[in-house]
Amino acid sequence: MHKNFFLSTKKERSKEKRLCKLALLWLPTVRTIIFACGAGHRKKKEVFMNPKHAIREFYEENPRMVSSPFGGVDGIQEGLFSGVLDDLDIDLKGKAVLDVGCGRGYAEKVVVEAGGNYVGMDFVVSRRGFRLVQGDAARLPFEEASFDVVMCVDASEHFPEPEQVAKELYRVLRPGGVFFLSAPNYGNVAGLVKAGCERWGRYAKNTWAPFGRWQAQEFEQALTMGWVRRLYSQAGFSRLKGIGYPAEVGLGLCPWMDHPKTPEAIQFRLQRLFRFLGPALVRMWPGSSLHVFWRMEK
């Protein structure tokens, strides 16, 4: 059975709060190691072209490039995906579900098993065998109020026109419908590292990310929880709720743990530390996680 990430007793919360305060004492040292951890990476060549064309080209050349806590290259972590939907009280049974930026479309299995009717949409066809509509998220090829649930799983950071996309997501959602968003969050130490690496020449703008051994991405924007709230509230969404992911607190607060030059012994110790501290930290500060999962309503 899925264990809810966010439940604990008063006694546990008190203990966790003390541990978190101790763990956060090392954060002021971040500035001194940001640049050392970025050393050895050559700046990615700037590409002066339409962002949409650059993104399309990147994912056509790298169809297996997926940066989601749910996976998506050869499948999806069904238990994690279903558990997050349960935590956010998102019911898919009997619902028409649109997955915007669906990638390889493995979320279909979770939706169908939950009793929903799945439609995937992406502007790059990286896999076939499921119901897929090719199109642009900023100009969705669907009528107004067509879906009960709209999902966007780790694609929003790549949209060159986020304001227009948010309006389109709202438009195709039926009144009373639910929008599920999974998005990276750079309102933490990872965001400081990203700003430093991109500003001082180690990576081109909007390319650094801490996953994939710091492999350069294409148009990886520095989203934060505050930015997400403002964007989608202005588009019309209400009752926004965001929860963090304990397993990615380490990447949010100590992103060099996945740097290719970090010794394995240190990586192992950091992983073990954050495996212990993650659940407590994410309860106190959801933004400590590299990814945040959102529920919004129309």
N, C-alpha and C positions, 0 to 999 in steps of 0.2 A: 504493500500500500504506500502511496506517496506520502512522504512526511512533510508537513507544512514547514517552510523555512523560518517562519516568523513567530513561532509560539515559544514561550519560556515562562518559568515561574518567576515570582518577585525576587526570590533568593538568587536565581540564576542571573537575572537582569542586573542585580547589584554587583555580583561578582564580575560579570562581563564588562560593566561600566568601568570598574577599577582596572581591569586588564587592558581595556581600550585606551585609557588615559596613559598607561605606561607605554603601550605600543606606539602611540602617536608622538612620543617625545623625540623620536629620531627624525621626524619630518623636516626640521630646520636644516638638516645636513643635505637635503635634496639638491640645493643649488650647486654644491661643490662636486657632485658626481654626475649631474645631468650630461655634461659635455664629454666626460671621460667615457661614459657608456655609449655615446654616439660615435666615438672615434673609430676610424677604420671603414666607415661608410662614405662612399663618394656620392656627391650630390647628384640626384637624378636629373637628367637633361630636361630642361623646360620644353614643354610642347605647346606651341602657340597655335591652337586650333579650337574649334568649337568644343566645349566640355562634353557635350553629348556624343560627338563623334569620337572623342578620345576615350570616353568610357565604353562605348560600343566596341571600339577597336580592342581595348584592353581585355574585355570579357570574352570577345570572340577568340582572342589569342590565348586566354587563360580561363577556359570554361570551368575548370576545377578549383578556381580561386574562390574560396568561401571563408568569410570571417564572421561566423555566427556561433554563439555558445551552443546552439542546437545542432551544429554540424550542417550537412547538406551536400557534401561532395558525393558520397556513396550511400547516403541514407540520412535519417534524422533521429535524434535522441527522443523517441516517442514518449518515454516516461517523463523526461524533463519538460517537454513541450506541453503535454497534457497536464502535468502538475502545475506549471505556471498559469495555464488557462484556468485551472481550478482555483488557484490562489487569488486570481483576479475575478473570479465568479463570471467567467465567460462560457456560456452554454452554446454548443454548436448543433444540438439535436434539432433536425428539421429546418435548419437555417441555410439560406443562400449565402455562401462565403466567397469573397473575392480576396485573392492573395496577390497584392501588387508588388512587383519586383520579386517574383516567385523563384527565380533562378532555375534550379533543376527540378522543382516542383514536388519535393518529397513530403511537404506538409499535407499533401492530398491524403495520404494514408491516415494521418491523425484525424483530419476533418471527416473523412468517410466513415472511419470506425466510430466516431462520435455521433454519427447520424446526420452529418451535414452534406450539402451539395457544393462541391468544390469547383472553382474556376481560377486558374492561374493566369497572370498577365506579366509579361516582361518584354523588353524590346530586343532581347537576344535569345535565340532558341538554342539552349545548351543541352536539352534532352527532350525526347518525345515519349509518348505513351500515356499522357494525361491530358485533360482538357486545358488547352493553352491558347490564349489570345495574345497576339503580338501587338504591342502598342506602346505609347508614351504615357508615363504616369502623370505628366502635366496636362495631358489632353486625353483622358480616359475614354475609350470607345464604347461607353455604356450609357444607357438612359438614366435620367435622374431617379433617385430612390430605387435602385435595382437590387440592392443587397441588404441582408439583415446584419451581417458581420463583414467588416473589411479588415484585412491584416496587411501589415507591412513589416516583414521580418528582416532586419539588418540590411536594408536597401536605402533608407531615407538619407543616410549620410552622403550618398552618391548623387543625389538629385540636384542639378544646377539651378532649378527653379523651385525651391522649397515652398514658397508662399503659394504659388499656383498649384502645386501638388496637394498641399493641405486643403485648399478650396475644392479641388476635384474629389478628394477622398470624402469630404463632407457631402458633396453634391450627390454622389452615387449611393450614399448610405441612407437607408430608410429612417424615418422619424422613430426615435426610440432605439435605433440600432447602436451597435457597439463597434468601436475601432480598437484593434490590438496592435500596438507598436513595440517592436524590439529594436533598440538603437544603442550605439556606443555612446559612452558618456565621458567627456574629457574635462569635467569640472572637478578635477582631482590632480594628483601628482602626474599622471600620464599626460594630462593637458599641458603642464609646465614643460615636460620633456618634449612633447610635440612642438610647442611654440619655440623652444630653444633649438631643436634639431632643424626645424624649417627656416628659422630666422637667420641662423649663423652658418648656413651653407651645407649642412650634412644631408638634408633632403630638400627637394623642391616643395613649394607650398602645397598643402593638402595631399601629401603622399605618405607621411609617417604614420605608423600604427605599431603598437607593441606586440601584436600577435604575429604568427608566422615567422618567428625569429627576426622580427623587425624588417620584414620584406616590404619594399615600397609598394603602396597601393595606388589606385587611380582615383583622384578626387575624393579623398577621405577627409571630409569636413569635421571640424572640431565642435561637435554638438555637445551641449550641456543640458542638465535638467531644466534650468531656468529658460534656456533658449527654446526647448521643446514646449514648455508650458505657454510661453508667449505666442509662439507660432500657431499652435493648434487652438488656443483660446481665441485668438484673433480670427481664425477661420470659422469659428462658431461652435467648436466642441466644448462640452461642459463636463463637470465631475471627473476631472483628470486625477488619476491615481498611478503613481510610479513606485515600483519595488526593485531593489537591487538584487544581485545574484552573488551569493556568498563565495562561490568557487572562483569568481573573478575579482575579488577584492585585492588579491596580490598583484594582478596586472594593473589595477587602478592606482594603487599606492606605491608599488615597487616594480615598475615596468621593465627595469633592466634584468629582472629575474628570467626573462625570455630572450635576453640579448645573446647572440651567438658566441660572444667571447666571455660570457660569464661562466666560470668553472662549474662543472656539474655538481660538485659537492656543495657549493654555495646555493645553486638553484634548488637542490633537494632540501636544504635546510629552510630556505625561504618558503618553498611550497608547503612544507610541514608546518611552519609558523602560521602562515595565512589560512591553512586548512583548519587550524585551531581557532584563530581569531576572526575569520571571515563572518560566521553567522552573527557574532555579537556586533561587529563593526557595521555590518549592513543594516542591522536593526536600528542602530543609533544614527547612521548616516548612509542612506541608500546610495548617495552619490559617490561613495568610496569604491563602488563596483565599476568595472569597465563597461558593463552593459546594464541598462535599466529597461524593465518591462512595464509597459503602460496600458491602462484601460481608459478609454474616453467614450463619451456618449453624445448622441445627436439629440 
